[in-house]
Each structure stands twice: as C-alpha cells, then as structure tokens.
Amino acid sequence: MVTSTLARFPAGRSRGVTVAVDGFFAFVWFGWGQAAAPSWLILPLTVGGVAGAALAVAGIVVAIRSPGPLPAMSDPAVRRRYGITVGLEFGLIGLGAAILGVTGSYEWAPVLVCFGVGVHFFPLATVLANPTLRPLGGLLIAVSAAALVTGLATAVAPATVTGPGAGLSLLGFGVATLLAERPVLG
C-alpha cells in the first residue's frame, strides 16, 4: 500500500480537470483583485492572471490526453451529489451577494464568495474523492477572514486581499496537482 502524499492528488482525466478548474478560477480571482488594487499591485495580479490562464490550458491538455472517462462524473450518484453541493453553493452565495448589493455593502461580496467557495470544498473533497480540496478550502476560508479583518480595520478593499490570496491559493494547488506524479504500484 502506498502512503505517499502524492497519492492524494487526483490522477488521469480528474487531474487535468482539477488543474484546469484551479487555473481558471485563479485567473478570475487575480482579475477580481484588480478592482480596487493599488497601482503597485496591478502588475503582480496581471502576472498571476496570465499564470492562471496558462495553468487552465495545461489542465485542459492533460484532461484531453488522459484516457478513459472522468471517474467522478461517470457515476450518477456522484454527479447528483456534485450538482446538489454546487447548486447550494451558488444559490447561497448568490443570495448573500444580492443582499450585500441591495444594502449597499457590495464591497464585501469577495469576502462572502471566497468564504463560500472555501466551505464548499469540504463536502466536494468527499464527493470527488479529492482530499487536497480540504486544505485548499481551509486556505480560502483563511483568506476570507484576512480580507474581512483587513477591510474592517483599514481602508484596504476586501477584493485587494481576496484577489491575490485566493488566486495564489488556487494557483499553488493547481501547480501542485499538475506536477504531482502518481506513484507506480508494482
């Protein structure tokens, strides 16, 4: 039995899809971070966005080149649990964002979204059999907490914290997943 932490990363087509999703959302978060960023942060956020886009493309290539089906989506029960989990996440975050918008507190939306995405990774780790989603979820929750505290205590916009924080977290986990080699059993 292999006990290496490398065995925790997804393999095959799941690996490619995970890398593509992490890269795409890193790109999105780095972009959102530019909403109210100081001028000195624009270039690093742009570089992060480009890296996220490149990672998404690499993930797509890995997914296309990997033989066989996408295991998690081949099982109807897993597809159903995935749909429920993601549907609840989108619904609750959307409702919260709408409330923030209506009350004039829209600048806190990145904190809510980052927190919600972090929380939803915990049930998804089980649904998708990808335990690396748990530490990623923990990081995103920590980023949202840092953005909340920073936004309340300073004049720094919450998006200026969530953008680079969530972007780097997703980029780091995506790169780790891409570079992880599954141990050969034999």
N, C-alpha and C positions, 0 to 999 in steps of 0.2 A: 504494500500500500504506500502510495506517495503522499508525504505530508508537507511537501513544499508549498510555500505561499503562492508560488507560481500556478499551482493547480487551482487556485481560487479565481483566476481570471477566466472569462469565457473563452471558448475555442471556436475555430471554424467560422461559419457564417455569423454566429452570435457575436464573435469577437469583432468582425467587421462592422456589424450594425451598431454595436456598442461604441466603437471608435467614431463612427460617422455621427451618431447622435451626440456624443460628448463634444466632438469638434464643432458641429453646427451650433449647439447651444453655448459653447464658449464664444464663438463668433457673435452670437446675439447679445450675450452679456457684456462683452467688450464694447459693443456698439452702444448699448444702453448706458454704460458707464460714461460715455462722452456727453450725455445730456446736459450736465452741469459741471463738467470737469474743468479744473484749471488748465491753462494753456500748456503747462509743462507735462501734463498727463496725457494729452491727446496723442502724441507720437507713440508712447508705450501701449496705449489702448488700441491704436491702429495696428501696430505690430502684432499684438495679441489677437486681434480680429483676423488678420491675414493668416497667422499660425492656426487659428481655429478652423478657418475655411480649408486650409491645406490638409489639416487632420481629417476633416469631414470627407474630403476627396479620397484620402488614403484609406479611410474606413470603407467607403463605397467600393474601392478597388478590391480590398480584402474580401468583402462580402460577395462580390460578383465572382471572384476567383475561387471561393471556397465551395467545395462540392456539397451536395445534399441540401435538405430543407433547413429552414430556420426552426430548430427544435421547439422553442417556446411557442411559436405561432402555429406549429403543426398539431398541437393538442387543443381541441375545442374548449376543454375546461380551463386551460391556462389562458387562452385567448379571452374567454369570458371574464376571468378574474382580472386580467390586464385591463380590459375595457372598463370594468367597474372602477378599478383603482384610479385609472387616468381620468375617467369621466367625473368621478367625485372630486379629484384634484382640480380639474379645470372649472367645474361648477362652483366649488367653494372659493377658489382664488378669484374667479370672475365676479362672484357676488361681493366678496370683500373689496376688490378693486372698484367695483361700481359704487359701493358705499363710500369709499375714500374719495372718489371723484365727485360724487354728489355733495359731500360735506366740505369740499374744497381742500381736502388733505391728500391730493393725488401724489404729492412728492414722496409719500410713504408707500406707494404701490410696489416699488422694487424690494422693500423690506418684506412685505407680505408675500410677494411672488417667490423670493429667494427662500423664505421660511417654508412656504407650502411645498415647493419642489424638494427641499431637503427632507421634509417629513414624508413625502410620498415615496422616496427612495427606500424607506424601511420595509413597507409591505412589498414593493416591487422586487426587492432583493430575494424574497422568498418565491414570489410568483415567477420570476425569470431565472431562478437558480443562479443568481449572480451576487455573492456575498460582498463583492467590492462596492456595491451600491450603498451599503451601510456606512462605511467611513466617509464616503462622498456625501451622503446625506448629513452626517454629523458636521462636516466642514461647511456645508451650505447653511445649516442652522446657525453655526458659529458666526459665519459672515453676516447673516441677517441680524444677529444680536449685536455685532460690532457696528453695523450700519445704524441700527436703532439708537444705540448709546451715543454714537458719534453725532447723529442727526439731532438728538435732543440736547447734547451738551455743547455743540459747536455750530458754526454756520455752514459746515460742510454738508452738501446734499447727500441724502442716503444713497442715491444712484452712483455717486462717486466712490462709495465703499463697496456696494454690491456688485457693480460692474467688474472692476478688476478682481475682487475677491472670488466671486462665483466663476468668472471667466478663467482665472488661474486654476481654481479647483477642478473644473471640468477639463481644461486643457491637460493638466497634470495626470488626471485619471485616464484620460483618453490616450495619452502618450504611453503611460504605463501598460495599458491594455494592449496597445499596438506592439509594444516591444516585448511583452511577456511571451516567453516560449513555453509551450506546454511540455512537461517532462515526458520522455518516452518511456512507456512501460514495456518491460520485456524480460 
